[in-house]
Amino acid sequence: MPPGTELRRRQSARSRGAGWLRFVLPALLLAAPTVIASTDPTGRSWAGWPPADGAAAPEGTGNPAERAASLPMPGRNGTGEGRRTGSGGRRAGAGPPPSLALPPAWPTDARAVPGEILAFSESLRQAQSLRRSLAAEGVRVRDQQVLRALGMVVIRFRLPPGSDARAWLARLRRAFPQADFDLNHRYRLQAADPRTYGRHLVRAGSPAPDCGRGLRIGLLDSAVDASHPALAGQDIRQRLFVARGGVAAPRDHGTAMAALLVGRADAGPLAGLVPGATLWVAAVFEMRQGRIDATVSGIVRGLDFLAGKRARILNLSLAGPRNRILRRAIAQLARQDRLIVAAAGNAGPRAPPRYPAAWPEVLSVTAVDADRRIYANAVRGAHLDLAAPGVDVWVARAGGGAYASGTSYAAPYVTGLAARHWWQNSRLTASGLRRILRERALDLGRPGPDPIFGAGLVQAPAGICRDAGKGRNR
């Protein structure tokens, strides 16, 4: 026998045995009840998830058909893109997306709904199992959102009185690694007090009435006053996403955003960048103790609504802390080739990044004035993509117009000009459009991209919309 032959035989046998186990063990694990044990910071042990079939479920958990249903989710690998399973589900064993290396915007529970936690699930079956397990621990279900366009289920839980939300998060994330959890953070509109100027800075010109016709733009904001003279007769469709018993926020902010985007072509200084486009509005902001904000549970419902209406570009003039549930929704929208534009935030130049603008899938927009100087309260950072007019911009208000400042008002300029590019060439991908907007921006500040202006001041595509019917490839 040649030297080493016996050793190679043993290694080959071990390899065949390992290959057999690799296929058989998962089947055995799927066939057997799964028990997950974990210990939270207080030393209590979690065990017995998922519960046995037939275990009691909280009131309002849905019918058996819903419990058996499963929502398809794309696969995911280390780059955020992955293979689909045969049934369209997510690749088995894939965990939550890696957290970004950016610091949190503020303490994690400083701007969250007290005593509430959101859970992400990939299927109704998994969601029902999770609900049954937590019910035994005294955790009450507030509501469950089946977000079919996003391919996800979000459950809102109410913790037992006096609970430490951070300790619960750590406990739940360990005990249920196949789900994901976070606080129900509140996000604020990014507008500031009024002052003074105009729209020539981006070389947009006066648009033709049909500019953008056939495009669908999504606006996640407050409700819109569609009867405002600058918006009368425009194609605006909206839905309210305010918690039961909540009071919808005033329509001022949403109306201002809508006019910047789709204001009538004959509205003079209030004419929109793409007056012919259809604007779908998800009104998620509400009044709470004299303040205006929106919860993550409301925001993801609004995003699901806009995705279901096939909006290709989404404008989010809001900002808040990093949130894992919102992160998943944004990542899913990006995988669907949608362009997401968000305000950078108004917390000042020393503030940490605000979200969703700081996530890489999102175009982060800061604000400049008529002299191309940065807005004094704008958040800065390497995550910034573009600058746009946002200081003393003339916007629609009840009874006419007013000057307003904030990164909120800069975001619609990027959204509107991106829509013009897409109107010219519908074959562009979202990533290709991002590249074009950055490459054609007017460099400001030091040469090249910087943490103050990003790639520079966004510029309108030449010749598009000024002469309707020419220069389009649709």
Secondary structure, 3 states (H helix, E strand, C coil): CCCCHHHHHHHHHHHHHHHHHHHHHHHHHHHCCCCCCEECCCCCEECCCCCCCCCCCCCCCCCHHHHHCECCCCCCCCCCCCCCCCCCCCCCCCCCCCCCCCCCCCCCCCCEEEEEEEEEECEHHHHHHHHHHHHCCCCEEEEEEEECCCCEEEEEEECCCCCCHHHHHHHHHHHCCCCEEEEEEEEEECCECCCCCCCHHHCCCCCCCCCCCCCEEEEEECCCCCCCCCCCCCCEEEEECCCCCCEECCCHHHHHHHHHHHCCCCCHHHCCCCCCCEEEEEECCEEECCEEEEEHHHHHHHHHHHHHCCCCEEEECEEECCCHHHHHHHHHHHHCCCEEEEECCCCCCCCCCCECCCCCCEEEEEEECCCCCECCCCCCCCCCCEEEECCCEEEEECCEEEEEECHHHHHHHHHHHHHHHHHHECCCCHHHHHHHHHHCCECCCCCCCECCCECCECCCCCCCCCCCCCCCEC
